[in-house]
Amino acid sequence: MRRNRYVKLADVLAEFLENEGLKEGIQKMEVYDAWDKIIGDKLSKYIINKSFVKGKLFCYVSSSVVRNTLFVQRIEIVSRINALLGKNIVETLVLK
């Protein structure tokens, strides 16, 4: 017996990630990768820790000079992360 119902692999994978609760984890990793690409190696060595919760990207910075530099550019950084991901995931950037 042959099946006539075809399902896209992308749809099956998206449903699997949603059912298993992995969607948020994948989304966090995408945001972190985009952050690293945008910030670059020179500034990323000053980032102690980062977390992503409910549309807010929290970054803990060890240097006050780097924190001020990123604070001035935070709106542009958020828009570049969302553009790189192709969807509006990050709403705000919080620097501590």
mmCIF file as gemmi writes it, N, C-alpha and C atoms, coordinates in Angstrom:
data_model
loop_
_atom_site.group_PDB
_atom_site.id
_atom_site.type_symbol
_atom_site.label_atom_id
_atom_site.label_alt_id
_atom_site.label_comp_id
_atom_site.label_asym_id
_atom_site.label_entity_id
_atom_site.label_seq_id
_atom_site.pdbx_PDB_ins_code
_atom_site.Cartn_x
_atom_site.Cartn_y
_atom_site.Cartn_z
_atom_site.occupancy
_atom_site.B_iso_or_equiv
_atom_site.pdbx_formal_charge
_atom_site.auth_seq_id
_atom_site.auth_asym_id
_atom_site.pdbx_PDB_model_num
ATOM 1 N N . MET Axp A 1 ? 0.844 -1.165 0 1 0 ? 1 A 1
ATOM 2 C CA . MET Axp A 1 ? 0 0 0 1 0 ? 1 A 1
ATOM 3 C C . MET Axp A 1 ? 0.901 1.244 0 1 0 ? 1 A 1
ATOM 4 N N . ARG Axp A 2 ? 0.547 2.175 -0.793 1 0 ? 2 A 1
ATOM 5 C CA . ARG Axp A 2 ? 1.318 3.376 -0.985 1 0 ? 2 A 1
ATOM 6 C C . ARG Axp A 2 ? 0.629 4.578 -0.362 1 0 ? 2 A 1
ATOM 7 N N . ARG Axp A 3 ? 1.432 5.445 0.237 1 0 ? 3 A 1
ATOM 8 C CA . ARG Axp A 3 ? 0.862 6.67 0.804 1 0 ? 3 A 1
ATOM 9 C C . ARG Axp A 3 ? 0.835 7.767 -0.243 1 0 ? 3 A 1
ATOM 10 N N . ASN Axp A 4 ? -0.241 8.503 -0.272 1 0 ? 4 A 1
ATOM 11 C CA . ASN Axp A 4 ? -0.362 9.613 -1.198 1 0 ? 4 A 1
ATOM 12 C C . ASN Axp A 4 ? -0.19 10.962 -0.513 1 0 ? 4 A 1
ATOM 13 N N . ARG Axp A 5 ? 0.009 10.942 0.791 1 0 ? 5 A 1
ATOM 14 C CA . ARG Axp A 5 ? 0.152 12.184 1.551 1 0 ? 5 A 1
ATOM 15 C C . ARG Axp A 5 ? 1.636 12.509 1.699 1 0 ? 5 A 1
ATOM 16 N N . TYR Axp A 6 ? 2.026 13.654 1.179 1 0 ? 6 A 1
ATOM 17 C CA . TYR Axp A 6 ? 3.412 14.082 1.266 1 0 ? 6 A 1
ATOM 18 C C . TYR Axp A 6 ? 3.518 15.226 2.27 1 0 ? 6 A 1
ATOM 19 N N . VAL Axp A 7 ? 4.559 15.18 3.073 1 0 ? 7 A 1
ATOM 20 C CA . VAL Axp A 7 ? 4.782 16.198 4.084 1 0 ? 7 A 1
ATOM 21 C C . VAL Axp A 7 ? 6.205 16.707 3.903 1 0 ? 7 A 1
ATOM 22 N N . LYS Axp A 8 ? 6.367 18.019 3.966 1 0 ? 8 A 1
ATOM 23 C CA . LYS Axp A 8 ? 7.695 18.609 3.835 1 0 ? 8 A 1
ATOM 24 C C . LYS Axp A 8 ? 8.529 18.283 5.067 1 0 ? 8 A 1
ATOM 25 N N . LEU Axp A 9 ? 9.798 18.02 4.851 1 0 ? 9 A 1
ATOM 26 C CA . LEU Axp A 9 ? 10.706 17.702 5.942 1 0 ? 9 A 1
ATOM 27 C C . LEU Axp A 9 ? 10.836 18.881 6.909 1 0 ? 9 A 1
ATOM 28 N N . ALA Axp A 10 ? 10.817 20.099 6.396 1 0 ? 10 A 1
ATOM 29 C CA . ALA Axp A 10 ? 10.905 21.29 7.244 1 0 ? 10 A 1
ATOM 30 C C . ALA Axp A 10 ? 9.713 21.37 8.195 1 0 ? 10 A 1
ATOM 31 N N . ASP Axp A 11 ? 8.529 20.989 7.712 1 0 ? 11 A 1
ATOM 32 C CA . ASP Axp A 11 ? 7.337 21 8.563 1 0 ? 11 A 1
ATOM 33 C C . ASP Axp A 11 ? 7.432 19.937 9.656 1 0 ? 11 A 1
ATOM 34 N N . VAL Axp A 12 ? 7.936 18.769 9.3 1 0 ? 12 A 1
ATOM 35 C CA . VAL Axp A 12 ? 8.087 17.691 10.276 1 0 ? 12 A 1
ATOM 36 C C . VAL Axp A 12 ? 9.112 18.078 11.334 1 0 ? 12 A 1
ATOM 37 N N . LEU Axp A 13 ? 10.216 18.662 10.909 1 0 ? 13 A 1
ATOM 38 C CA . LEU Axp A 13 ? 11.259 19.074 11.837 1 0 ? 13 A 1
ATOM 39 C C . LEU Axp A 13 ? 10.767 20.18 12.774 1 0 ? 13 A 1
ATOM 40 N N . ALA Axp A 14 ? 10.045 21.146 12.246 1 0 ? 14 A 1
ATOM 41 C CA . ALA Axp A 14 ? 9.507 22.228 13.072 1 0 ? 14 A 1
ATOM 42 C C . ALA Axp A 14 ? 8.519 21.689 14.104 1 0 ? 14 A 1
ATOM 43 N N . GLU Axp A 15 ? 7.686 20.749 13.694 1 0 ? 15 A 1
ATOM 44 C CA . GLU Axp A 15 ? 6.733 20.14 14.616 1 0 ? 15 A 1
ATOM 45 C C . GLU Axp A 15 ? 7.447 19.338 15.703 1 0 ? 15 A 1
ATOM 46 N N . PHE Axp A 16 ? 8.504 18.631 15.314 1 0 ? 16 A 1
ATOM 47 C CA . PHE Axp A 16 ? 9.281 17.862 16.279 1 0 ? 16 A 1
ATOM 48 C C . PHE Axp A 16 ? 9.932 18.773 17.319 1 0 ? 16 A 1
ATOM 49 N N . LEU Axp A 17 ? 10.552 19.863 16.861 1 0 ? 17 A 1
ATOM 50 C CA . LEU Axp A 17 ? 11.198 20.794 17.783 1 0 ? 17 A 1
ATOM 51 C C . LEU Axp A 17 ? 10.192 21.417 18.737 1 0 ? 17 A 1
ATOM 52 N N . GLU Axp A 18 ? 9.025 21.726 18.238 1 0 ? 18 A 1
ATOM 53 C CA . GLU Axp A 18 ? 7.972 22.32 19.066 1 0 ? 18 A 1
ATOM 54 C C . GLU Axp A 18 ? 7.478 21.318 20.106 1 0 ? 18 A 1
ATOM 55 N N . ASN Axp A 19 ? 7.246 20.085 19.685 1 0 ? 19 A 1
ATOM 56 C CA . ASN Axp A 19 ? 6.721 19.068 20.601 1 0 ? 19 A 1
ATOM 57 C C . ASN Axp A 19 ? 7.729 18.69 21.683 1 0 ? 19 A 1
ATOM 58 N N . GLU Axp A 20 ? 8.996 18.675 21.341 1 0 ? 20 A 1
ATOM 59 C CA . GLU Axp A 20 ? 10.023 18.271 22.289 1 0 ? 20 A 1
ATOM 60 C C . GLU Axp A 20 ? 10.537 19.429 23.149 1 0 ? 20 A 1
ATOM 61 N N . GLY Axp A 21 ? 10.059 20.645 22.894 1 0 ? 21 A 1
ATOM 62 C CA . GLY Axp A 21 ? 10.475 21.795 23.685 1 0 ? 21 A 1
ATOM 63 C C . GLY Axp A 21 ? 11.876 22.274 23.358 1 0 ? 21 A 1
ATOM 64 N N . LEU Axp A 22 ? 12.331 22.017 22.166 1 0 ? 22 A 1
ATOM 65 C CA . LEU Axp A 22 ? 13.682 22.387 21.76 1 0 ? 22 A 1
ATOM 66 C C . LEU Axp A 22 ? 13.737 23.69 20.973 1 0 ? 22 A 1
ATOM 67 N N . LYS Axp A 23 ? 12.602 24.244 20.657 1 0 ? 23 A 1
ATOM 68 C CA . LYS Axp A 23 ? 12.549 25.427 19.812 1 0 ? 23 A 1
ATOM 69 C C . LYS Axp A 23 ? 13.256 26.615 20.464 1 0 ? 23 A 1
ATOM 70 N N . GLU Axp A 24 ? 13.029 26.818 21.766 1 0 ? 24 A 1
ATOM 71 C CA . GLU Axp A 24 ? 13.658 27.946 22.464 1 0 ? 24 A 1
ATOM 72 C C . GLU Axp A 24 ? 15.172 27.792 22.52 1 0 ? 24 A 1
ATOM 73 N N . GLY Axp A 25 ? 15.648 26.581 22.745 1 0 ? 25 A 1
ATOM 74 C CA . GLY Axp A 25 ? 17.083 26.34 22.796 1 0 ? 25 A 1
ATOM 75 C C . GLY Axp A 25 ? 17.76 26.599 21.456 1 0 ? 25 A 1
ATOM 76 N N . ILE Axp A 26 ? 17.126 26.166 20.388 1 0 ? 26 A 1
ATOM 77 C CA . ILE Axp A 26 ? 17.656 26.411 19.044 1 0 ? 26 A 1
ATOM 78 C C . ILE Axp A 26 ? 17.657 27.902 18.761 1 0 ? 26 A 1
ATOM 79 N N . GLN Axp A 27 ? 16.597 28.581 19.164 1 0 ? 27 A 1
ATOM 80 C CA . GLN Axp A 27 ? 16.486 30.02 18.954 1 0 ? 27 A 1
ATOM 81 C C . GLN Axp A 27 ? 17.585 30.764 19.715 1 0 ? 27 A 1
ATOM 82 N N . LYS Axp A 28 ? 17.868 30.348 20.943 1 0 ? 28 A 1
ATOM 83 C CA . LYS Axp A 28 ? 18.942 30.968 21.721 1 0 ? 28 A 1
ATOM 84 C C . LYS Axp A 28 ? 20.282 30.814 21.021 1 0 ? 28 A 1
ATOM 85 N N . MET Axp A 29 ? 20.555 29.627 20.529 1 0 ? 29 A 1
ATOM 86 C CA . MET Axp A 29 ? 21.832 29.387 19.861 1 0 ? 29 A 1
ATOM 87 C C . MET Axp A 29 ? 21.956 30.221 18.588 1 0 ? 29 A 1
ATOM 88 N N . GLU Axp A 30 ? 20.86 30.386 17.864 1 0 ? 30 A 1
ATOM 89 C CA . GLU Axp A 30 ? 20.88 31.237 16.668 1 0 ? 30 A 1
ATOM 90 C C . GLU Axp A 30 ? 21.191 32.687 17.037 1 0 ? 30 A 1
ATOM 91 N N . VAL Axp A 31 ? 20.586 33.175 18.124 1 0 ? 31 A 1
ATOM 92 C CA . VAL Axp A 31 ? 20.818 34.55 18.573 1 0 ? 31 A 1
ATOM 93 C C . VAL Axp A 31 ? 22.27 34.717 19.009 1 0 ? 31 A 1
ATOM 94 N N . TYR Axp A 32 ? 22.798 33.757 19.763 1 0 ? 32 A 1
ATOM 95 C CA . TYR Axp A 32 ? 24.187 33.841 20.216 1 0 ? 32 A 1
ATOM 96 C C . TYR Axp A 32 ? 25.164 33.829 19.041 1 0 ? 32 A 1
ATOM 97 N N . ASP Axp A 33 ? 24.897 32.991 18.05 1 0 ? 33 A 1
ATOM 98 C CA . ASP Axp A 33 ? 25.769 32.949 16.87 1 0 ? 33 A 1
ATOM 99 C C . ASP Axp A 33 ? 25.724 34.266 16.102 1 0 ? 33 A 1
ATOM 100 N N . ALA Axp A 34 ? 24.52 34.831 15.957 1 0 ? 34 A 1
ATOM 101 C CA . ALA Axp A 34 ? 24.394 36.117 15.264 1 0 ? 34 A 1
ATOM 102 C C . ALA Axp A 34 ? 25.12 37.208 16.043 1 0 ? 34 A 1
ATOM 103 N N . TRP Axp A 35 ? 25.01 37.197 17.37 1 0 ? 35 A 1
ATOM 104 C CA . TRP Axp A 35 ? 25.712 38.168 18.217 1 0 ? 35 A 1
ATOM 105 C C . TRP Axp A 35 ? 27.218 38.081 17.981 1 0 ? 35 A 1
ATOM 106 N N . ASP Axp A 36 ? 27.752 36.863 17.996 1 0 ? 36 A 1
ATOM 107 C CA . ASP Axp A 36 ? 29.194 36.685 17.804 1 0 ? 36 A 1
ATOM 108 C C . ASP Axp A 36 ? 29.655 37.159 16.425 1 0 ? 36 A 1
ATOM 109 N N . LYS Axp A 37 ? 28.85 36.921 15.406 1 0 ? 37 A 1
ATOM 110 C CA . LYS Axp A 37 ? 29.212 37.371 14.057 1 0 ? 37 A 1
ATOM 111 C C . LYS Axp A 37 ? 29.212 38.892 13.959 1 0 ? 37 A 1
ATOM 112 N N . ILE Axp A 38 ? 28.254 39.531 14.585 1 0 ? 38 A 1
ATOM 113 C CA . ILE Axp A 38 ? 28.119 40.986 14.482 1 0 ? 38 A 1
ATOM 114 C C . ILE Axp A 38 ? 29.163 41.701 15.337 1 0 ? 38 A 1
ATOM 115 N N . ILE Axp A 39 ? 29.384 41.238 16.541 1 0 ? 39 A 1
ATOM 116 C CA . ILE Axp A 39 ? 30.302 41.905 17.461 1 0 ? 39 A 1
ATOM 117 C C . ILE Axp A 39 ? 31.751 41.688 17.055 1 0 ? 39 A 1
ATOM 118 N N . GLY Axp A 40 ? 32.081 40.501 16.637 1 0 ? 40 A 1
ATOM 119 C CA . GLY Axp A 40 ? 33.451 40.217 16.231 1 0 ? 40 A 1
ATOM 120 C C . GLY Axp A 40 ? 34.305 39.734 17.393 1 0 ? 40 A 1
ATOM 121 N N . ASP Axp A 41 ? 35.53 39.316 17.081 1 0 ? 41 A 1
ATOM 122 C CA . ASP Axp A 41 ? 36.421 38.73 18.079 1 0 ? 41 A 1
ATOM 123 C C . ASP Axp A 41 ? 36.974 39.749 19.061 1 0 ? 41 A 1
ATOM 124 N N . LYS Axp A 42 ? 37.237 40.953 18.59 1 0 ? 42 A 1
ATOM 125 C CA . LYS Axp A 42 ? 37.85 41.96 19.463 1 0 ? 42 A 1
ATOM 126 C C . LYS Axp A 42 ? 36.954 42.331 20.636 1 0 ? 42 A 1
ATOM 127 N N . LEU Axp A 43 ? 35.674 42.508 20.386 1 0 ? 43 A 1
ATOM 128 C CA . LEU Axp A 43 ? 34.753 42.892 21.458 1 0 ? 43 A 1
ATOM 129 C C . LEU Axp A 43 ? 34.192 41.691 22.204 1 0 ? 43 A 1
ATOM 130 N N . SER Axp A 44 ? 34.096 40.546 21.545 1 0 ? 44 A 1
ATOM 131 C CA . SER Axp A 44 ? 33.474 39.393 22.193 1 0 ? 44 A 1
ATOM 132 C C . SER Axp A 44 ? 34.32 38.838 23.33 1 0 ? 44 A 1
ATOM 133 N N . LYS Axp A 45 ? 35.608 39.134 23.363 1 0 ? 45 A 1
ATOM 134 C CA . LYS Axp A 45 ? 36.428 38.633 24.471 1 0 ? 45 A 1
ATOM 135 C C . LYS Axp A 45 ? 36.113 39.358 25.783 1 0 ? 45 A 1
ATOM 136 N N . TYR Axp A 46 ? 35.406 40.489 25.71 1 0 ? 46 A 1
ATOM 137 C CA . TYR Axp A 46 ? 35.001 41.219 26.912 1 0 ? 46 A 1
ATOM 138 C C . TYR Axp A 46 ? 33.617 40.8 27.422 1 0 ? 46 A 1
ATOM 139 N N . ILE Axp A 47 ? 32.938 39.936 26.698 1 0 ? 47 A 1
ATOM 140 C CA . ILE Axp A 47 ? 31.619 39.464 27.105 1 0 ? 47 A 1
ATOM 141 C C . ILE Axp A 47 ? 31.815 38.274 28.044 1 0 ? 47 A 1
ATOM 142 N N . ILE Axp A 48 ? 31.382 38.424 29.283 1 0 ? 48 A 1
ATOM 143 C CA . ILE Axp A 48 ? 31.545 37.374 30.284 1 0 ? 48 A 1
ATOM 144 C C . ILE Axp A 48 ? 30.469 36.305 30.115 1 0 ? 48 A 1
ATOM 145 N N . ASN Axp A 49 ? 29.234 36.755 29.985 1 0 ? 49 A 1
ATOM 146 C CA . ASN Axp A 49 ? 28.113 35.833 29.901 1 0 ? 49 A 1
ATOM 147 C C . ASN Axp A 49 ? 27.003 36.493 29.095 1 0 ? 49 A 1
ATOM 148 N N . LYS Axp A 50 ? 26.181 35.676 28.459 1 0 ? 50 A 1
ATOM 149 C CA . LYS Axp A 50 ? 25.018 36.203 27.749 1 0 ? 50 A 1
ATOM 150 C C . LYS Axp A 50 ? 23.854 35.248 27.957 1 0 ? 50 A 1
ATOM 151 N N . SER Axp A 51 ? 22.669 35.814 27.995 1 0 ? 51 A 1
ATOM 152 C CA . SER Axp A 51 ? 21.461 35.004 28.115 1 0 ? 51 A 1
ATOM 153 C C . SER Axp A 51 ? 20.353 35.675 27.306 1 0 ? 51 A 1
ATOM 154 N N . PHE Axp A 52 ? 19.426 34.855 26.864 1 0 ? 52 A 1
ATOM 155 C CA . PHE Axp A 52 ? 18.323 35.332 26.04 1 0 ? 52 A 1
ATOM 156 C C . PHE Axp A 52 ? 17.022 34.835 26.642 1 0 ? 52 A 1
ATOM 157 N N . VAL Axp A 53 ? 16.181 35.78 27.11 1 0 ? 53 A 1
ATOM 158 C CA . VAL Axp A 53 ? 14.923 35.433 27.76 1 0 ? 53 A 1
ATOM 159 C C . VAL Axp A 53 ? 13.823 36.347 27.244 1 0 ? 53 A 1
ATOM 160 N N . LYS Axp A 54 ? 12.794 35.758 26.67 1 0 ? 54 A 1
ATOM 161 C CA . LYS Axp A 54 ? 11.589 36.473 26.233 1 0 ? 54 A 1
ATOM 162 C C . LYS Axp A 54 ? 11.893 37.726 25.407 1 0 ? 54 A 1
ATOM 163 N N . GLY Axp A 55 ? 12.731 37.594 24.41 1 0 ? 55 A 1
ATOM 164 C CA . GLY Axp A 55 ? 13.016 38.699 23.508 1 0 ? 55 A 1
ATOM 165 C C . GLY Axp A 55 ? 14.076 39.665 23.991 1 0 ? 55 A 1
ATOM 166 N N . LYS Axp A 56 ? 14.631 39.427 25.172 1 0 ? 56 A 1
ATOM 167 C CA . LYS Axp A 56 ? 15.674 40.311 25.701 1 0 ? 56 A 1
ATOM 168 C C . LYS Axp A 56 ? 17.002 39.564 25.719 1 0 ? 56 A 1
ATOM 169 N N . LEU Axp A 57 ? 18.011 40.184 25.124 1 0 ? 57 A 1
ATOM 170 C CA . LEU Axp A 57 ? 19.354 39.629 25.114 1 0 ? 57 A 1
ATOM 171 C C . LEU Axp A 57 ? 20.168 40.343 26.187 1 0 ? 57 A 1
ATOM 172 N N . PHE Axp A 58 ? 20.55 39.61 27.219 1 0 ? 58 A 1
ATOM 173 C CA . PHE Axp A 58 ? 21.335 40.154 28.318 1 0 ? 58 A 1
ATOM 174 C C . PHE Axp A 58 ? 22.798 39.803 28.088 1 0 ? 58 A 1
ATOM 175 N N . CYS Axp A 59 ? 23.663 40.816 28.132 1 0 ? 59 A 1
ATOM 176 C CA . CYS Axp A 59 ? 25.094 40.601 27.965 1 0 ? 59 A 1
ATOM 177 C C . CYS Axp A 59 ? 25.834 41.232 29.135 1 0 ? 59 A 1
ATOM 178 N N . TYR Axp A 60 ? 26.672 40.453 29.755 1 0 ? 60 A 1
ATOM 179 C CA . TYR Axp A 60 ? 27.467 40.918 30.887 1 0 ? 60 A 1
ATOM 180 C C . TYR Axp A 60 ? 28.867 41.223 30.37 1 0 ? 60 A 1
ATOM 181 N N . VAL Axp A 61 ? 29.264 42.478 30.486 1 0 ? 61 A 1
ATOM 182 C CA . VAL Axp A 61 ? 30.504 42.966 29.887 1 0 ? 61 A 1
ATOM 183 C C . VAL Axp A 61 ? 31.503 43.283 30.994 1 0 ? 61 A 1
ATOM 184 N N . SER Axp A 62 ? 32.757 42.851 30.807 1 0 ? 62 A 1
ATOM 185 C CA . SER Axp A 62 ? 33.778 43.051 31.833 1 0 ? 62 A 1
ATOM 186 C C . SER Axp A 62 ? 34.43 44.431 31.764 1 0 ? 62 A 1
ATOM 187 N N . SER Axp A 63 ? 34.304 45.131 30.656 1 0 ? 63 A 1
ATOM 188 C CA . SER Axp A 63 ? 34.937 46.432 30.477 1 0 ? 63 A 1
ATOM 189 C C . SER Axp A 63 ? 33.868 47.517 30.353 1 0 ? 63 A 1
ATOM 190 N N . SER Axp A 64 ? 34.019 48.568 31.145 1 0 ? 64 A 1
ATOM 191 C CA . SER Axp A 64 ? 33.046 49.66 31.078 1 0 ? 64 A 1
ATOM 192 C C . SER Axp A 64 ? 33.146 50.413 29.754 1 0 ? 64 A 1
ATOM 193 N N . VAL Axp A 65 ? 34.331 50.473 29.18 1 0 ? 65 A 1
ATOM 194 C CA . VAL Axp A 65 ? 34.507 51.156 27.896 1 0 ? 65 A 1
ATOM 195 C C . VAL Axp A 65 ? 33.766 50.402 26.792 1 0 ? 65 A 1
ATOM 196 N N . VAL Axp A 66 ? 33.913 49.103 26.778 1 0 ? 66 A 1
ATOM 197 C CA . VAL Axp A 66 ? 33.217 48.278 25.779 1 0 ? 66 A 1
ATOM 198 C C . VAL Axp A 66 ? 31.711 48.337 26.01 1 0 ? 66 A 1
ATOM 199 N N . ARG Axp A 67 ? 31.286 48.312 27.281 1 0 ? 67 A 1
ATOM 200 C CA . ARG Axp A 67 ? 29.859 48.4 27.59 1 0 ? 67 A 1
ATOM 201 C C . ARG Axp A 67 ? 29.27 49.706 27.065 1 0 ? 67 A 1
ATOM 202 N N . ASN Axp A 68 ? 29.974 50.821 27.244 1 0 ? 68 A 1
ATOM 203 C CA . ASN Axp A 68 ? 29.484 52.108 26.74 1 0 ? 68 A 1
ATOM 204 C C . ASN Axp A 68 ? 29.454 52.135 25.222 1 0 ? 68 A 1
ATOM 205 N N . THR Axp A 69 ? 30.46 51.545 24.599 1 0 ? 69 A 1
ATOM 206 C CA . THR Axp A 69 ? 30.494 51.476 23.134 1 0 ? 69 A 1
ATOM 207 C C . THR Axp A 69 ? 29.303 50.685 22.605 1 0 ? 69 A 1
ATOM 208 N N . LEU Axp A 70 ? 29.04 49.539 23.218 1 0 ? 70 A 1
ATOM 209 C CA . LEU Axp A 70 ? 27.907 48.713 22.79 1 0 ? 70 A 1
ATOM 210 C C . LEU Axp A 70 ? 26.576 49.372 23.123 1 0 ? 70 A 1
ATOM 211 N N . PHE Axp A 71 ? 26.526 50.109 24.232 1 0 ? 71 A 1
ATOM 212 C CA . PHE Axp A 71 ? 25.288 50.793 24.623 1 0 ? 71 A 1
ATOM 213 C C . PHE Axp A 71 ? 24.879 51.826 23.574 1 0 ? 71 A 1
ATOM 214 N N . VAL Axp A 72 ? 25.849 52.542 23.05 1 0 ? 72 A 1
ATOM 215 C CA . VAL Axp A 72 ? 25.558 53.549 22.026 1 0 ? 72 A 1
ATOM 216 C C . VAL Axp A 72 ? 25.033 52.891 20.754 1 0 ? 72 A 1
ATOM 217 N N . GLN Axp A 73 ? 25.516 51.69 20.46 1 0 ? 73 A 1
ATOM 218 C CA . GLN Axp A 73 ? 25.153 51 19.221 1 0 ? 73 A 1
ATOM 219 C C . GLN Axp A 73 ? 24.082 49.934 19.409 1 0 ? 73 A 1
ATOM 220 N N . ARG Axp A 74 ? 23.438 49.867 20.567 1 0 ? 74 A 1
ATOM 221 C CA . ARG Axp A 74 ? 22.543 48.758 20.889 1 0 ? 74 A 1
ATOM 222 C C . ARG Axp A 74 ? 21.36 48.627 19.932 1 0 ? 74 A 1
ATOM 223 N N . ILE Axp A 75 ? 20.783 49.723 19.484 1 0 ? 75 A 1
ATOM 224 C CA . ILE Axp A 75 ? 19.631 49.653 18.572 1 0 ? 75 A 1
ATOM 225 C C . ILE Axp A 75 ? 20.063 49.097 17.215 1 0 ? 75 A 1
ATOM 226 N N . GLU Axp A 76 ? 21.198 49.544 16.744 1 0 ? 76 A 1
ATOM 227 C CA . GLU Axp A 76 ? 21.726 49.036 15.476 1 0 ? 76 A 1
ATOM 228 C C . GLU Axp A 76 ? 22.093 47.554 15.592 1 0 ? 76 A 1
ATOM 229 N N . ILE Axp A 77 ? 22.644 47.161 16.723 1 0 ? 77 A 1
ATOM 230 C CA . ILE Axp A 77 ? 23.022 45.758 16.93 1 0 ? 77 A 1
ATOM 231 C C . ILE Axp A 77 ? 21.79 44.869 16.914 1 0 ? 77 A 1
ATOM 232 N N . VAL Axp A 78 ? 20.731 45.3 17.584 1 0 ? 78 A 1
ATOM 233 C CA . VAL Axp A 78 ? 19.483 44.526 17.606 1 0 ? 78 A 1
ATOM 234 C C . VAL Axp A 78 ? 18.918 44.379 16.199 1 0 ? 78 A 1
ATOM 235 N N . SER Axp A 79 ? 18.905 45.456 15.437 1 0 ? 79 A 1
ATOM 236 C CA . SER Axp A 79 ? 18.365 45.374 14.074 1 0 ? 79 A 1
ATOM 237 C C . SER Axp A 79 ? 19.229 44.495 13.179 1 0 ? 79 A 1
ATOM 238 N N . ARG Axp A 80 ? 20.543 44.513 13.384 1 0 ? 80 A 1
ATOM 239 C CA . ARG Axp A 80 ? 21.438 43.664 12.587 1 0 ? 80 A 1
ATOM 240 C C . ARG Axp A 80 ? 21.274 42.191 12.947 1 0 ? 80 A 1
ATOM 241 N N . ILE Axp A 81 ? 21.064 41.896 14.233 1 0 ? 81 A 1
ATOM 242 C CA . ILE Axp A 81 ? 20.829 40.507 14.636 1 0 ? 81 A 1
ATOM 243 C C . ILE Axp A 81 ? 19.538 39.995 14.005 1 0 ? 81 A 1
ATOM 244 N N . ASN Axp A 82 ? 18.478 40.792 14.091 1 0 ? 82 A 1
ATOM 245 C CA . ASN Axp A 82 ? 17.198 40.384 13.507 1 0 ? 82 A 1
ATOM 246 C C . ASN Axp A 82 ? 17.292 40.252 11.994 1 0 ? 82 A 1
ATOM 247 N N . ALA Axp A 83 ? 18.05 41.127 11.354 1 0 ? 83 A 1
ATOM 248 C CA . ALA Axp A 83 ? 18.215 41.033 9.903 1 0 ? 83 A 1
ATOM 249 C C . ALA Axp A 83 ? 18.993 39.772 9.528 1 0 ? 83 A 1
ATOM 250 N N . LEU Axp A 84 ? 20.002 39.441 10.31 1 0 ? 84 A 1
ATOM 251 C CA . LEU Axp A 84 ? 20.803 38.254 10.04 1 0 ? 84 A 1
ATOM 252 C C . LEU Axp A 84 ? 19.981 36.981 10.225 1 0 ? 84 A 1
ATOM 253 N N . LEU Axp A 85 ? 19.088 36.995 11.222 1 0 ? 85 A 1
ATOM 254 C CA . LEU Axp A 85 ? 18.242 35.83 11.468 1 0 ? 85 A 1
ATOM 255 C C . LEU Axp A 85 ? 17.037 35.772 10.536 1 0 ? 85 A 1
ATOM 256 N N . GLY Axp A 86 ? 16.668 36.904 9.967 1 0 ? 86 A 1
ATOM 257 C CA . GLY Axp A 86 ? 15.531 36.943 9.056 1 0 ? 86 A 1
ATOM 258 C C . GLY Axp A 86 ? 14.185 37.006 9.746 1 0 ? 86 A 1
ATOM 259 N N . LYS Axp A 87 ? 14.19 37.255 11.052 1 0 ? 87 A 1
ATOM 260 C CA . LYS Axp A 87 ? 12.947 37.386 11.808 1 0 ? 87 A 1
ATOM 261 C C . LYS Axp A 87 ? 13.226 38.227 13.041 1 0 ? 87 A 1
ATOM 262 N N . ASN Axp A 88 ? 12.177 38.842 13.567 1 0 ? 88 A 1
ATOM 263 C CA . ASN Axp A 88 ? 12.328 39.711 14.733 1 0 ? 88 A 1
ATOM 264 C C . ASN Axp A 88 ? 12.218 38.896 16.014 1 0 ? 88 A 1
ATOM 265 N N . ILE Axp A 89 ? 13.36 38.44 16.474 1 0 ? 89 A 1
ATOM 266 C CA . ILE Axp A 89 ? 13.411 37.642 17.697 1 0 ? 89 A 1
ATOM 267 C C . ILE Axp A 89 ? 13.839 38.508 18.87 1 0 ? 89 A 1
ATOM 268 N N . VAL Axp A 90 ? 14.893 39.283 18.669 1 0 ? 90 A 1
ATOM 269 C CA . VAL Axp A 90 ? 15.448 40.109 19.739 1 0 ? 90 A 1
ATOM 270 C C . VAL Axp A 90 ? 14.724 41.452 19.751 1 0 ? 90 A 1
ATOM 271 N N . GLU Axp A 91 ? 14.167 41.796 20.904 1 0 ? 91 A 1
ATOM 272 C CA . GLU Axp A 91 ? 13.46 43.07 21.05 1 0 ? 91 A 1
ATOM 273 C C . GLU Axp A 91 ? 14.378 44.131 21.647 1 0 ? 91 A 1
ATOM 274 N N . THR Axp A 92 ? 15.119 43.762 22.696 1 0 ? 92 A 1
ATOM 275 C CA . THR Axp A 92 ? 16 44.724 23.353 1 0 ? 92 A 1
ATOM 276 C C . THR Axp A 92 ? 17.315 44.05 23.719 1 0 ? 92 A 1
ATOM 277 N N . LEU Axp A 93 ? 18.334 44.888 23.864 1 0 ? 93 A 1
ATOM 278 C CA . LEU Axp A 93 ? 19.653 44.45 24.295 1 0 ? 93 A 1
ATOM 279 C C . LEU Axp A 93 ? 19.935 45.122 25.633 1 0 ? 93 A 1
ATOM 280 N N . VAL Axp A 94 ? 20.202 44.308 26.648 1 0 ? 94 A 1
ATOM 281 C CA . VAL Axp A 94 ? 20.482 44.815 27.984 1 0 ? 94 A 1
ATOM 282 C C . VAL Axp A 94 ? 21.941 44.525 28.287 1 0 ? 94 A 1
ATOM 283 N N . LEU Axp A 95 ? 22.693 45.57 28.586 1 0 ? 95 A 1
ATOM 284 C CA . LEU Axp A 95 ? 24.121 45.434 28.878 1 0 ? 95 A 1
ATOM 285 C C . LEU Axp A 95 ? 24.351 45.665 30.367 1 0 ? 95 A 1
ATOM 286 N N . LYS Axp A 96 ? 25.058 44.744 30.979 1 0 ? 96 A 1
ATOM 287 C CA . LYS Axp A 96 ? 25.35 44.857 32.411 1 0 ? 96 A 1
ATOM 288 C C . LYS Axp A 96 ? 26.832 44.704 32.651 1 0 ? 96 A 1
